[in-house]
Amino acid sequence: MPAQRAPIHLTQPSIGQAEIAAATAVLRSGLVVQGPEVAAFEDEFAAALAPGAHCVAVNSGTSALHLSLLGLGIGPGDEVIVPSFSFAATANAVKLTGAIPVFADIDPATYCLDPAATAAALTPRTAAIIPVHLYGHPAAVDTLADRNQLALVEDACQAHAATLHQRPVATFGAAGAFSFYPSKNMTALEGGMITTFDPHLARTLRLLRNQGMEQRYANEIVGGNWRMTDVAAAVGRVQLGRLPAWTAQRRANAQVLGETLPTDGGLQVPRAAAGAEPAWQQYVVRIPGGPGERERAQRVFAAHDIATGVYYPTPIHRLAPYADTAPRHGWDLPHTEAAAGQVLALPVHPGLTTDDLHRIANAADAAVPAHEHGRPAAPAARTGAHR
Ligand SMILES: Cc1ncc(COP(=O)(O)O)c(C=O)c1O
């Protein structure tokens, strides 16, 4: 057994004194819901994203997706193309509108919607497409937006600050949705943000999140309560300021992992597609074999006090609530099925030290050992100083 060392967590939200001070100030102010902090968070998020962007803060990433669809008028009778290889929230948002999620396969290199598979899933009832920037890697939204005359709602819940051809994700489609859940690259405790360049859609979204009201008790449409608290927004504003440094650190960590993880046992490291600058919300390798080999690898990492995770072991179309969406011929999603059995997330968060990164690479040597033949001599143990 390796010597006991500090555990390396898979995600590590960083909530410091500045966030605590900002939250406390809101609580002292008495203006705690949908007040000045929310307005400032929206303005600052829009300014950081792109000129001309409108941002509408809501209480979760799921709400951001759900309201985007409602705001675009999507509902019963419509079909929305989504990847099955995502968090269930992506498809749940579609189901909650009464529309039908239609699952298309992924590109096995990026784990994001494959444009050709998406084209094959189109029907006269298709009303929108939700590409997911999974693990923080940009989906092929440029191709998807160009080829289809349909609304794109970008699920950027895992992709704060990711870019494609130097353009931020969530700026390609009709709307983009971010999450501020604590495991994401920045947090507002719970929360979400919708981005759009359409001022009319932005106004509709503001109405929807607040019972259809702009003026109190002058309800214009049917809406709900999807408001963000000012405590959340105050925390989010501090985190937004820290996001550029964190993103740079995630990218640096991903580069070190890409250079040091041993691949001679068949482990596959992720590579960014041409023009893509991922946000590395997760660093996901593939373990050769199936779930059994992956579980074995996870146990080895755990013995080295390194946490790992599987996002996602079950494709959405195989989850119970989606049984009724299967077409008669069943779903044919081979890349989704293969990925679900092999992906393994390793720590990449900005709190990792250089030594942590070397520990991960060393543990991978044992977790995915090279085959007996054809393997060069075991590399010398990697060491590194704490940052
Ligand atoms: C891809 C994806 N979509 C949607 C969501 C939903 O976000 P939230 O948990 O803030 O509702 C998440 C996060 O959990 C996610 O990872």
The ligand as an SDF file (V2000), in Angstrom:
LIG
                    3D

 16 16  0  0  0  0  0  0  0  0999 V2000
  -24.4840   19.1160  -18.5940 C   0  0  0  0  0  0  0  0  0  0  0  0
  -25.3360   19.6640  -17.4930 C   0  0  0  0  0  0  0  0  0  0  0  0
  -26.5350   20.1640  -17.7890 N   0  0  0  0  0  0  0  0  0  0  0  0
  -27.3370   20.6830  -16.8470 C   0  0  0  0  0  0  0  0  0  0  0  0
  -26.9590   20.7170  -15.5150 C   0  0  0  0  0  0  0  0  0  0  0  0
  -27.9200   21.2490  -14.5020 C   0  0  0  0  0  0  0  0  0  0  0  0
  -27.3750   22.2590  -13.6980 O   0  0  0  0  0  0  0  0  0  0  0  0
  -27.9390   22.4560  -12.2060 P   0  0  0  0  0  0  0  0  0  0  0  0
  -27.4250   21.3400  -11.3830 O   0  0  0  0  0  0  0  0  0  0  0  0
  -27.3980   23.7910  -11.7910 O   0  0  0  0  0  0  0  0  0  0  0  0
  -29.4280   22.4640  -12.2910 O   0  0  0  0  0  0  0  0  0  0  0  0
  -25.6980   20.2240  -15.1610 C   0  0  0  0  0  0  0  0  0  0  0  0
  -25.1950   20.2760  -13.7770 C   0  0  0  0  0  0  0  0  0  0  0  0
  -25.4360   19.6490  -12.8880 O   0  0  0  0  0  0  0  0  0  0  0  0
  -24.8830   19.6580  -16.1590 C   0  0  0  0  0  0  0  0  0  0  0  0
  -23.6920   19.1480  -15.8560 O   0  0  0  0  0  0  0  0  0  0  0  0
  1  2  1  0
  2  3  1  0
  2 15  2  0
  3  4  2  0
  4  5  1  0
  5  6  1  0
  5 12  2  0
  6  7  1  0
  7  8  1  0
  8  9  2  0
  8 10  1  0
  8 11  1  0
 12 13  1  0
 12 15  1  0
 13 14  2  0
 15 16  1  0
M  END
$$$$
